[in-house]
Amino acid sequence: MQSRITISPELREWILATTRAGHGVPEVLRLMKENGYDPRQSRGIVAEVMKLPLAALHATTGNPAPRGLRTRPPQAPEVSIDGHTIRIPVSVEAPMLRVLDGVLTEQECAELIGLARPRLQRALTVDSDGRHQVDQRRTSEGMFFTLNELPLVGRIEQRLAGLLGVPVNHGEGTQILHYLPGQEYEPHFDWFDPDQPGYGAITAVGGQRIASVVMYLNTPELGGGTAFPEIGLTVTARRGTAVYFAYESGDYSSLHAGLPVLRGEKWIATKWLRERPYRMPKKA
């Protein structure tokens, strides 16, 4: 996955000259695509050269930004959900990011690990058609709990719903991942790319993803944090803590990575939230 975009002086001048000649943004992006530029990268380049927000390019090119429900970011220093106190020691506005300290108890973390361990398989990613596939960038093992599958899972889902202002049925199932030393998840985005051919199918079951919550179920001896290279932030993996971040499609600041575990192991639980109620895609 890409990090910060480097724009050559020649490309910058071509974009400016093309727009001065009367060609609009869609035409510039079309010409760049014909010359081999990745559409996502092209939008970022044009936005930077023309000093436009990415959201404006989505409106110009017809690539849909989420129009459904949005999350409500919790505010520091702490919030209380059903008597459960969650502290917020770190807040970032772009991307909208919060570190949530104490979102899970030590007992909840241990129970989730115990329930997930017998069901672990090679972790998968979602392809452009909504199917799960092996991805060499993700080297962990994992499993999914369906919504409200167990009382513990349902209780955590309700807590996150109250914290972020998004109903439980807007969430995908809770994924548990287990990383051993050397395992990682390379830099990636959680939002779905509107330029991929399977975008319609993957968003038909709940719309675009709008936010992620990564909950740490243990504390690795060394390594294993979540890095956000575009903003120079790494969130340390600490048992019971989570990182929440919201985004729109095309939001490059939400680039993130699960850093390699250097010593010990790492367990996390991840929730992805959608703009509309989510329903499981039918199996082929």
C-alpha positions as CSV (number, residue, x, y, z in Angstrom):
1,M,0.0,0.0,0.0
2,Q,1.1,3.5,-0.6
3,S,2.2,6.1,1.9
4,R,2.5,9.8,1.3
5,I,2.3,10.8,-2.4
6,T,5.4,12.3,-4.2
7,I,4.4,14.5,-7.2
8,S,7.0,15.2,-9.8
9,P,7.3,18.9,-11.1
10,E,6.4,17.7,-14.6
11,L,3.2,16.0,-13.4
12,R,2.3,19.0,-11.3
13,E,2.7,21.4,-14.2
14,W,0.8,19.1,-16.6
15,I,-2.2,19.0,-14.2
16,L,-2.2,22.8,-13.9
17,A,-1.8,23.4,-17.6
18,T,-4.5,20.9,-18.4
19,T,-7.0,22.6,-16.1
20,R,-6.0,26.1,-17.3
21,A,-6.8,24.8,-20.8
22,G,-10.4,24.3,-19.8
23,H,-10.4,20.6,-18.9
24,G,-12.3,19.6,-15.7
25,V,-11.2,17.3,-12.9
26,P,-13.0,14.2,-14.4
27,E,-11.1,14.7,-17.7
28,V,-7.8,15.1,-15.9
29,L,-8.4,11.9,-13.9
30,R,-9.5,10.0,-17.0
31,L,-6.3,11.0,-18.8
32,M,-4.2,10.0,-15.8
33,K,-5.9,6.6,-15.7
34,E,-5.3,6.1,-19.4
35,N,-1.6,6.7,-18.7
36,G,-1.4,4.1,-16.1
37,Y,-2.0,6.0,-12.8
38,D,-3.9,4.2,-10.1
39,P,-7.3,6.0,-9.7
40,R,-7.0,6.3,-5.9
41,Q,-3.5,7.8,-6.2
42,S,-4.7,10.1,-9.0
43,R,-7.4,11.6,-6.8
44,G,-4.9,12.3,-4.1
45,I,-2.4,13.9,-6.5
46,V,-5.0,16.2,-8.1
47,A,-6.4,17.1,-4.7
48,E,-3.0,18.2,-3.5
49,V,-2.0,20.1,-6.7
50,M,-5.3,21.9,-6.9
51,K,-5.7,22.4,-3.2
52,L,-9.0,20.6,-3.1
53,P,-10.4,18.3,-0.3
54,L,-10.7,14.7,-1.3
55,A,-14.4,14.9,-0.5
56,A,-14.8,17.5,-3.3
57,L,-13.2,15.1,-5.8
58,H,-15.6,12.4,-4.8
59,A,-18.5,14.8,-5.6
60,T,-16.9,15.9,-8.9
61,T,-16.1,12.4,-10.1
62,G,-19.2,10.6,-8.9
63,N,-17.4,8.4,-6.5
64,P,-19.8,8.1,-3.5
65,A,-18.7,9.2,-0.1
66,P,-20.8,7.7,2.7
67,R,-24.2,9.3,2.9
68,G,-25.7,7.1,5.7
69,L,-25.2,7.2,9.4
70,R,-21.9,8.5,10.8
71,T,-20.2,7.7,14.1
72,R,-20.1,10.1,17.0
73,P,-16.5,10.4,18.3
74,P,-16.3,10.3,22.1
75,Q,-14.6,13.3,23.7
76,A,-11.9,13.5,26.3
77,P,-11.2,13.0,29.1
78,E,-13.6,10.1,29.7
79,V,-17.1,8.8,29.0
80,S,-19.4,6.5,30.9
81,I,-21.5,3.8,29.1
82,D,-23.9,1.8,31.3
83,G,-21.6,2.4,34.3
84,H,-18.5,1.4,32.3
85,T,-15.9,4.2,32.3
86,I,-13.7,4.6,29.2
87,R,-10.9,7.1,29.3
88,I,-9.7,8.9,26.2
89,P,-6.0,9.9,26.5
90,V,-5.4,10.6,22.8
91,S,-7.6,12.5,20.3
92,V,-6.8,13.2,16.6
93,E,-9.1,15.1,14.3
94,A,-7.7,14.0,10.9
95,P,-8.4,11.2,10.7
96,M,-11.0,11.2,13.4
97,L,-9.2,9.0,15.9
98,R,-9.5,8.2,19.6
99,V,-7.6,6.0,21.9
100,L,-10.1,4.3,24.2
101,D,-8.5,3.2,27.5
102,G,-10.5,0.6,29.4
103,V,-13.0,-0.2,26.7
104,L,-12.7,-3.9,27.8
105,T,-12.1,-5.4,31.2
106,E,-9.3,-7.9,31.8
107,Q,-11.8,-10.7,32.3
108,E,-13.6,-9.8,29.0
109,C,-10.3,-9.9,27.1
110,A,-9.4,-13.3,28.6
111,E,-12.9,-14.7,27.8
112,L,-12.7,-13.5,24.2
113,I,-9.3,-15.2,23.7
114,G,-10.6,-18.4,25.2
115,L,-13.7,-18.5,23.1
116,A,-11.8,-17.7,19.9
117,R,-8.8,-20.0,20.2
118,P,-10.4,-23.3,19.1
119,R,-11.9,-21.6,16.0
120,L,-8.8,-19.9,14.6
121,Q,-8.0,-20.2,11.0
122,R,-5.6,-18.3,8.6
123,A,-6.9,-14.7,8.6
124,L,-8.6,-13.6,5.4
125,T,-9.3,-10.2,3.8
126,V,-12.3,-9.2,1.7
127,D,-11.8,-9.0,-2.1
128,S,-13.6,-6.6,-4.5
129,D,-16.6,-9.0,-4.8
130,G,-17.1,-9.3,-1.1
131,R,-15.5,-12.8,-0.9
132,H,-13.0,-13.7,1.8
133,Q,-9.5,-14.5,0.5
134,V,-5.9,-15.2,1.7
135,D,-3.8,-12.1,1.5
136,Q,0.0,-12.3,1.9
137,R,0.0,-8.9,3.6
138,R,-1.9,-10.4,6.6
139,T,-0.1,-13.2,8.3
140,S,-2.2,-13.8,11.4
141,E,-4.8,-16.3,12.3
142,G,-8.4,-15.3,13.0
143,M,-12.1,-16.0,13.3
144,F,-15.5,-14.2,13.4
145,F,-18.3,-14.0,15.9
146,T,-21.6,-13.2,14.3
147,L,-23.7,-10.3,15.8
148,N,-24.9,-11.1,19.3
149,E,-23.6,-14.7,19.0
150,L,-22.8,-14.9,22.7
151,P,-23.8,-12.8,25.7
152,L,-20.3,-11.5,26.0
153,V,-20.1,-10.5,22.3
154,G,-23.6,-8.9,22.5
155,R,-22.6,-6.9,25.6
156,I,-19.5,-5.5,23.9
157,E,-21.4,-4.6,20.8
158,Q,-24.0,-2.7,22.8
159,R,-21.2,-0.8,24.6
160,L,-19.6,0.3,21.3
161,A,-23.0,1.2,19.9
162,G,-23.7,3.5,22.9
163,L,-20.1,4.9,22.8
164,L,-20.1,5.8,19.1
165,G,-23.8,6.4,18.4
166,V,-24.2,3.7,15.8
167,P,-26.8,0.9,16.2
168,V,-25.5,-2.6,16.7
169,N,-26.9,-3.7,13.3
170,H,-24.5,-1.4,11.5
171,G,-21.6,-3.5,12.6
172,E,-19.9,-6.4,10.8
173,G,-19.2,-9.4,13.0
174,T,-16.5,-9.1,15.6
175,Q,-13.2,-10.5,14.2
176,I,-10.6,-11.9,16.6
177,L,-7.0,-12.1,15.3
178,H,-3.9,-13.8,16.8
179,Y,-0.4,-12.7,15.8
180,L,2.8,-14.6,16.7
181,P,6.4,-13.1,16.5
182,G,7.1,-11.7,13.1
183,Q,3.5,-11.7,12.0
184,E,1.9,-8.4,10.9
185,Y,-0.7,-6.7,8.7
186,E,1.0,-4.3,6.2
187,P,-0.3,-0.8,5.6
188,H,-3.8,-0.8,4.2
189,F,-7.2,1.1,4.2
190,D,-10.4,-0.3,5.7
191,W,-12.7,1.6,3.3
192,F,-13.8,0.1,0.0
193,D,-12.4,1.5,-3.2
194,P,-15.2,2.9,-5.4
195,D,-13.0,2.3,-8.5
196,Q,-12.8,-1.5,-7.9
197,P,-15.2,-3.6,-10.0
198,G,-16.8,-5.3,-7.0
199,Y,-17.6,-2.0,-5.2
200,G,-21.3,-2.3,-5.8
201,A,-21.6,-5.8,-4.5
202,I,-19.6,-5.3,-1.4
203,T,-21.4,-2.1,-0.4
204,A,-24.9,-3.6,-1.2
205,V,-24.9,-5.4,2.1
206,G,-24.5,-2.2,4.3
207,G,-23.0,0.6,2.4
208,Q,-19.4,1.9,2.8
209,R,-17.4,1.2,5.9
210,I,-17.3,4.4,8.0
211,A,-15.2,3.5,11.1
212,S,-13.0,0.8,12.7
213,V,-12.5,-0.2,16.3
214,V,-9.4,-2.2,17.1
215,M,-9.5,-3.6,20.6
216,Y,-6.3,-5.1,22.2
217,L,-7.0,-8.3,24.2
218,N,-3.4,-8.6,25.6
219,T,-0.2,-6.7,25.8
220,P,2.6,-8.1,23.6
221,E,6.1,-8.2,25.2
222,L,7.4,-6.1,22.3
223,G,6.0,-4.6,19.1
224,G,2.5,-5.2,17.7
225,G,1.2,-1.7,17.8
226,T,-1.1,0.0,15.3
227,A,0.7,2.5,13.1
228,F,-0.8,5.4,11.2
229,P,2.1,6.4,8.9
230,E,0.4,9.4,7.3
231,I,0.1,11.2,10.7
232,G,3.2,9.8,12.4
233,L,1.2,8.0,15.2
234,T,1.6,4.5,16.6
235,V,-0.9,3.3,19.2
236,T,0.6,0.9,21.6
237,A,-1.1,-2.5,22.0
238,R,-2.3,-2.6,25.7
239,R,-4.8,-5.1,27.1
240,G,-8.3,-3.5,27.4
241,T,-7.4,-0.5,25.3
242,A,-8.7,0.2,21.8
243,V,-8.2,2.6,18.9
244,Y,-11.2,4.0,17.1
245,F,-10.9,5.8,13.8
246,A,-13.5,7.1,11.3
247,Y,-13.0,7.8,7.6
248,E,-14.5,8.1,4.1
249,S,-13.5,6.4,0.9
250,G,-10.4,8.2,-0.4
251,D,-9.2,9.2,3.1
252,Y,-5.5,8.6,2.8
253,S,-4.9,9.8,6.4
254,S,-6.6,6.6,7.6
255,L,-3.8,4.4,6.2
256,H,-2.7,2.0,9.0
257,A,-0.8,-1.1,9.7
258,G,-0.6,-3.8,12.4
259,L,3.1,-3.7,13.2
260,P,5.1,-6.9,13.5
261,V,5.1,-8.6,16.9
262,L,8.7,-8.7,18.0
263,R,8.4,-10.8,21.2
264,G,5.4,-12.6,22.7
265,E,2.0,-12.6,20.9
266,K,-0.8,-10.3,20.1
267,W,-4.6,-10.8,20.3
268,I,-7.0,-8.2,19.0
269,A,-10.8,-7.9,18.4
270,T,-11.9,-5.7,15.4
271,K,-15.2,-4.1,14.6
272,W,-16.0,-2.5,11.3
273,L,-19.0,-0.2,11.1
274,R,-21.1,0.5,8.0
275,E,-23.2,3.6,7.0
276,R,-26.3,1.4,6.8
277,P,-27.6,-1.8,8.5
278,Y,-25.3,-4.6,7.6
279,R,-26.4,-8.1,6.4
280,M,-24.1,-11.0,5.8
281,P,-23.5,-11.6,2.1
282,K,-24.9,-14.8,0.8
283,K,-22.4,-17.6,0.3
284,A,-21.8,-18.6,-3.3
